[in-house]
Amino acid sequence: MLEHIYIADVPKVVEELFSLSKKLLVVNVACYKAAALLPNGENAHITVRSPDWWKGVFDTISIKYPNIEVLLICSTSFLSGVIFEKYKSNDWESSTSFTNELKFYHFKPN
């Protein structure tokens, strides 16, 4: 539902999700326009951003919650998208082989 949040409020809402998590945070965010329009004519998905943009938001905030594991799924259409590899920011600090290469998997129907 994060695609329904105004962009200025996204960091605060994501931080709230982290603060409510004990071990694992699983998020699926839509990265495409919705079929529905709001009464004012705007698209119902008011914050449509790329999977990489959403990954950056979660990476930035995860630093404050080093022991929360994150599984970020970014749907690029109703039936397809990107699943980023699970991570904890704590793993970055303890790793001797950390790289900034994104690891992700595309999913789509057969």
C-alpha positions as CSV (number, residue, x, y, z in Angstrom):
1,M,0.0,0.0,0.0
2,L,3.0,2.3,0.1
3,E,2.3,3.4,-3.5
4,H,-0.8,5.1,-2.0
5,I,1.3,7.3,0.3
6,Y,2.4,10.8,-0.7
7,I,6.1,10.8,-1.5
8,A,7.0,13.2,1.4
9,D,5.4,10.8,3.9
10,V,7.1,7.6,2.6
11,P,10.2,7.7,4.8
12,K,8.1,8.2,7.9
13,V,5.7,5.4,7.0
14,V,8.5,3.0,6.2
15,E,10.2,3.9,9.4
16,E,7.0,3.1,11.3
17,L,6.9,-0.3,9.6
18,F,10.4,-1.0,10.8
19,S,9.6,0.1,14.3
20,L,6.7,-2.3,14.5
21,S,8.7,-5.2,13.2
22,K,10.4,-7.7,15.5
23,K,12.4,-9.9,13.1
24,L,11.2,-9.7,9.6
25,L,9.6,-7.0,7.4
26,V,8.0,-8.2,4.2
27,V,6.8,-5.5,1.8
28,N,5.2,-5.7,-1.7
29,V,4.9,-2.3,-3.3
30,A,3.4,-1.5,-6.7
31,C,5.6,0.3,-9.2
32,Y,3.0,0.9,-11.8
33,K,-0.1,3.1,-12.3
34,A,-3.4,1.8,-10.9
35,A,-6.4,1.2,-13.0
36,A,-8.4,3.4,-10.5
37,L,-8.5,7.1,-10.3
38,L,-9.2,9.2,-7.3
39,P,-12.2,11.6,-7.3
40,N,-9.8,14.5,-8.2
41,G,-8.6,12.6,-11.3
42,E,-5.2,11.6,-9.9
43,N,-4.1,8.0,-10.2
44,A,-4.7,5.9,-7.1
45,H,-1.0,5.0,-7.1
46,I,0.3,8.5,-6.2
47,T,3.9,7.4,-5.6
48,V,4.9,5.3,-8.6
49,R,8.7,4.8,-8.5
50,S,11.2,2.2,-9.8
51,P,12.2,-0.9,-7.8
52,D,15.6,0.6,-7.3
53,W,14.1,3.8,-5.8
54,W,12.2,1.7,-3.3
55,K,15.2,-0.4,-2.5
56,G,17.1,2.8,-1.7
57,V,14.4,4.0,0.7
58,F,14.4,0.7,2.6
59,D,18.2,0.4,2.6
60,T,18.5,3.9,4.1
61,I,16.0,3.3,6.9
62,S,17.2,-0.2,7.6
63,I,20.5,1.2,9.0
64,K,18.5,2.3,12.1
65,Y,17.1,-1.3,12.5
66,P,20.2,-3.5,11.9
67,N,18.6,-6.7,13.1
68,I,15.3,-6.5,11.1
69,E,15.5,-8.7,8.1
70,V,13.9,-7.2,5.0
71,L,12.2,-8.9,2.0
72,L,11.3,-6.2,-0.6
73,I,9.0,-7.2,-3.5
74,C,8.4,-4.6,-6.1
75,S,5.5,-5.4,-8.5
76,T,6.1,-3.8,-11.9
77,S,2.7,-4.9,-13.2
78,F,-0.2,-6.9,-11.7
79,L,1.6,-10.2,-12.5
80,S,5.3,-9.4,-12.6
81,G,8.0,-7.7,-10.7
82,V,11.3,-7.9,-8.8
83,I,12.1,-9.7,-5.6
84,F,15.2,-8.4,-3.9
85,E,17.4,-10.8,-1.9
86,K,16.5,-10.8,1.8
87,Y,19.0,-8.8,3.9
88,K,19.7,-7.2,7.3
89,S,21.7,-4.0,7.4
90,N,23.7,-5.6,10.2
91,D,25.0,-8.1,7.7
92,W,26.6,-5.3,5.7
93,E,28.7,-4.2,8.6
94,S,29.8,-7.7,9.6
95,S,30.6,-8.8,6.0
96,T,34.1,-8.8,4.6
97,S,32.8,-9.3,1.1
98,F,30.0,-6.8,0.9
99,T,29.4,-5.2,-2.5
100,N,26.8,-2.7,-3.6
101,E,25.6,-5.0,-6.4
102,L,21.9,-5.6,-6.2
103,K,20.7,-9.1,-6.1
104,F,17.2,-9.6,-7.3
105,Y,14.9,-12.0,-9.2
106,H,12.3,-11.1,-11.8
107,F,8.9,-12.9,-11.6
108,K,6.2,-13.1,-14.2
109,P,3.6,-15.6,-15.3
110,N,4.6,-18.4,-17.7
